[in-house]
Amino acid sequence: MEEYDDIRQGVRALCAHYDAAYWRGIDEVRGFPEDFVRALTEAGWLGAMIPAEYGGSGLGLSEASVILEEVNRCGGNSGTVHGQMYNLFTLVRHGSQAQKDHFLPRLASGELRLQSMGVTEPTTGTDTTRIKTTAVRRGDRYVVNGQKVWISRVQHSDLMILLARTTPLADVAKKTEGMSIFLVDLRQAIGHGMEVRPIANMVNHETNELFFDNLELPVDSLIGEEGKGFRYILDGLNAERTLIAAECIGDGRWFIERARSYAREREVFGRPIGQNQGVQFPIAEAHIEVEAADLMRWRACREYDGGVHAGASANMAKYLAAKASWEAANVCLQTHGGFGFACEYDVERKFRETRLYQVAPISTNLILSYVAEHLLGLPRSF
Ligand SMILES: Cc1cc2nc3c(=O)[nH]c(=O)nc-3n(C[C@H](O)[C@H](O)[C@H](O)COP(=O)(O)OP(=O)(O)OC[C@H]3O[C@@H](n4cnc5c(N)ncnc54)[C@H](O)[C@@H]3O)c2cc1C
């Protein structure tokens, strides 16, 4: 029996109502799986990590990772909901008592959604400490100006965590200081200093450019201490990377199962294609890699839940799992031959979806840099 079997069975039962045809239909029209997200929230899965005293189930990253893994393993796309999972970690760990009292019960009930996090900017990309979006304190307000890019699910969220510079880079001792995070109420911000422009993209992933022109935020939107936002974001990113790793494991298992069953059924030259070593070996190899990546995902989950710094494991889990799911996607498509390209087989959709995770939320190269510098003591390359 796999770990957390009760959670797996519960999520699978819900996902059975949102089958391949459902996700294919949403993908075709570039829609948003509103019914699915509502059902996942009402069943309590999206509030799984909200502490019980605020109406959630008080579960950890391990359980959250199983929920997202299962959504992908059932053929769905957790990219539509995972933002809420990792943003919650930031709010629960660093939010004020008043923020937690006000928002957590509403997030647990589904009245509000916290699906978005605005970090990336067009001119600075991965070099986050050079972000140009500023938040300047004026009396009881912060005034935000700048621009973000690739910010996901803004059109389907009520709240967003925003990273902005509150002290100019020139005035801080370390470049990681002087940035702060804010809980932005999107219902008030959009059209009042914040503009949203959708970005058409390869996956059905709702993502946007954001423009801030004197957006006013009440001072109590600040999460934690002013100037410490980068540290809080990094803390949340380890949760995010571990969750993405679990999603990739879910994708990888979906691809391998599809490849396996097609290879057993499809007959060419009078025998199942899976009888050829040229077909079965790549599937076996992909399976080995997904299972190996899963071990690192569990190491990251246990460290995070145990309060141990999970930076190394979270990064390595994300690296291994994103690579393994992409390999499994490639193998699955190849095993299906021409049918891999037919939308009705869902392979091409999942192939596009899982490709994203070598680029976002952190690119593979940046993980390699992290490992080279922080684990192997090699000189920083940038
Ligand atoms: C669909 C989608 C959804 C997203 N959602 C969000 C979101 O909700 N919130 C958010 O804040 N961001 C989001 N992102 C942004 C994502 O996190 C970034 O795209 C990613 O971190 C890479 O940054 P970049 O695109 O600016 O690439 P760049 O930083 O411009 O890098 C381009 C390439 O160069 C490589 N590179 C850059 N510097 C180095 C170096 N020093 N050494 C080696 N290689 C290097 C990178 O690895 C990458 O392959 C999303 C992106 C996508 C595509």
Ligand as a Chemical Component Dictionary entry (heavy atoms), coordinates in Angstrom:
data_LIG
# 
_chem_comp.id                   LIG 
_chem_comp.type                 NON-POLYMER 
_chem_comp.pdbx_formal_charge   0 
_chem_comp.three_letter_code    LIG 
# 
loop_
_chem_comp_atom.comp_id 
_chem_comp_atom.atom_id 
_chem_comp_atom.alt_atom_id 
_chem_comp_atom.type_symbol 
_chem_comp_atom.charge 
_chem_comp_atom.model_Cartn_x 
_chem_comp_atom.model_Cartn_y 
_chem_comp_atom.model_Cartn_z 
_chem_comp_atom.pdbx_ordinal 
LIG C1  C1  C 0 3.321  29.531 -17.436 1  
LIG C2  C2  C 0 4.156  30.262 -16.442 2  
LIG C3  C3  C 0 3.618  30.592 -15.199 3  
LIG C4  C4  C 0 4.352  31.336 -14.276 4  
LIG N1  N1  N 0 3.770  31.716 -13.097 5  
LIG C5  C5  C 0 4.440  32.574 -12.282 6  
LIG C6  C6  C 0 3.795  33.146 -11.129 7  
LIG O1  O1  O 0 2.632  32.838 -10.824 8  
LIG N2  N2  N 0 4.484  34.046 -10.375 9  
LIG C7  C7  C 0 5.753  34.435 -10.680 10 
LIG O2  O2  O 0 6.310  35.267 -9.967  11 
LIG N3  N3  N 0 6.402  33.907 -11.764 12 
LIG C8  C8  C 0 5.770  33.007 -12.564 13 
LIG N4  N4  N 0 6.403  32.489 -13.673 14 
LIG C9  C9  C 0 7.762  32.933 -13.998 15 
LIG C10 C10 C 0 8.813  31.848 -13.840 16 
LIG O3  O3  O 0 9.080  31.648 -12.474 17 
LIG C11 C11 C 0 10.024 32.310 -14.647 18 
LIG O4  O4  O 0 9.665  32.240 -16.027 19 
LIG C12 C12 C 0 11.232 31.481 -14.376 20 
LIG O5  O5  O 0 11.662 31.642 -13.050 21 
LIG C13 C13 C 0 12.371 31.865 -15.328 22 
LIG O6  O6  O 0 12.538 33.277 -15.354 23 
LIG P1  P1  P 0 12.557 34.055 -16.737 24 
LIG O7  O7  O 0 11.424 33.569 -17.557 25 
LIG O8  O8  O 0 12.634 35.499 -16.485 26 
LIG O9  O9  O 0 13.882 33.554 -17.424 27 
LIG P2  P2  P 0 15.292 34.271 -17.412 28 
LIG O10 O10 O 0 15.710 34.630 -16.030 29 
LIG O11 O11 O 0 15.288 35.335 -18.447 30 
LIG O12 O12 O 0 16.209 33.075 -17.920 31 
LIG C14 C14 C 0 16.119 32.566 -19.267 32 
LIG C15 C15 C 0 16.935 31.291 -19.361 33 
LIG O13 O13 O 0 18.299 31.574 -19.042 34 
LIG C16 C16 C 0 18.739 30.763 -17.981 35 
LIG N5  N5  N 0 19.609 31.539 -17.077 36 
LIG C17 C17 C 0 19.410 32.810 -16.624 37 
LIG N6  N6  N 0 20.434 33.180 -15.824 38 
LIG C18 C18 C 0 21.283 32.114 -15.766 39 
LIG C19 C19 C 0 22.503 31.867 -15.083 40 
LIG N7  N7  N 0 23.074 32.786 -14.285 41 
LIG N8  N8  N 0 23.095 30.657 -15.250 42 
LIG C20 C20 C 0 22.545 29.727 -16.054 43 
LIG N9  N9  N 0 21.377 29.895 -16.711 44 
LIG C21 C21 C 0 20.762 31.077 -16.557 45 
LIG C22 C22 C 0 17.494 30.305 -17.235 46 
LIG O14 O14 O 0 17.703 29.071 -16.627 47 
LIG C23 C23 C 0 16.469 30.213 -18.374 48 
LIG O15 O15 O 0 16.521 28.953 -18.964 49 
LIG C24 C24 C 0 5.686  31.706 -14.584 50 
LIG C25 C25 C 0 6.250  31.328 -15.829 51 
LIG C26 C26 C 0 5.502  30.623 -16.743 52 
LIG C27 C27 C 0 6.114  30.278 -18.084 53 
# 
loop_
_chem_comp_bond.comp_id 
_chem_comp_bond.atom_id_1 
_chem_comp_bond.atom_id_2 
_chem_comp_bond.value_order 
_chem_comp_bond.pdbx_ordinal 
LIG C1  C2  SING 1  
LIG C2  C3  SING 2  
LIG C2  C26 DOUB 3  
LIG C3  C4  DOUB 4  
LIG C4  N1  SING 5  
LIG C4  C24 SING 6  
LIG N1  C5  DOUB 7  
LIG C5  C6  SING 8  
LIG C5  C8  SING 9  
LIG C6  O1  DOUB 10 
LIG C6  N2  SING 11 
LIG N2  C7  SING 12 
LIG C7  O2  DOUB 13 
LIG C7  N3  SING 14 
LIG N3  C8  DOUB 15 
LIG C8  N4  SING 16 
LIG N4  C9  SING 17 
LIG N4  C24 SING 18 
LIG C9  C10 SING 19 
LIG C10 O3  SING 20 
LIG C10 C11 SING 21 
LIG C11 O4  SING 22 
LIG C11 C12 SING 23 
LIG C12 O5  SING 24 
LIG C12 C13 SING 25 
LIG C13 O6  SING 26 
LIG O6  P1  SING 27 
LIG P1  O7  DOUB 28 
LIG P1  O8  SING 29 
LIG P1  O9  SING 30 
LIG O9  P2  SING 31 
LIG P2  O10 DOUB 32 
LIG P2  O11 SING 33 
LIG P2  O12 SING 34 
LIG O12 C14 SING 35 
LIG C14 C15 SING 36 
LIG C15 O13 SING 37 
LIG C15 C23 SING 38 
LIG O13 C16 SING 39 
LIG C16 N5  SING 40 
LIG C16 C22 SING 41 
LIG N5  C17 SING 42 
LIG N5  C21 SING 43 
LIG C17 N6  DOUB 44 
LIG N6  C18 SING 45 
LIG C18 C19 SING 46 
LIG C18 C21 DOUB 47 
LIG C19 N7  SING 48 
LIG C19 N8  DOUB 49 
LIG N8  C20 SING 50 
LIG C20 N9  DOUB 51 
LIG N9  C21 SING 52 
LIG C22 O14 SING 53 
LIG C22 C23 SING 54 
LIG C23 O15 SING 55 
LIG C24 C25 DOUB 56 
LIG C25 C26 SING 57 
LIG C26 C27 SING 58 
# 
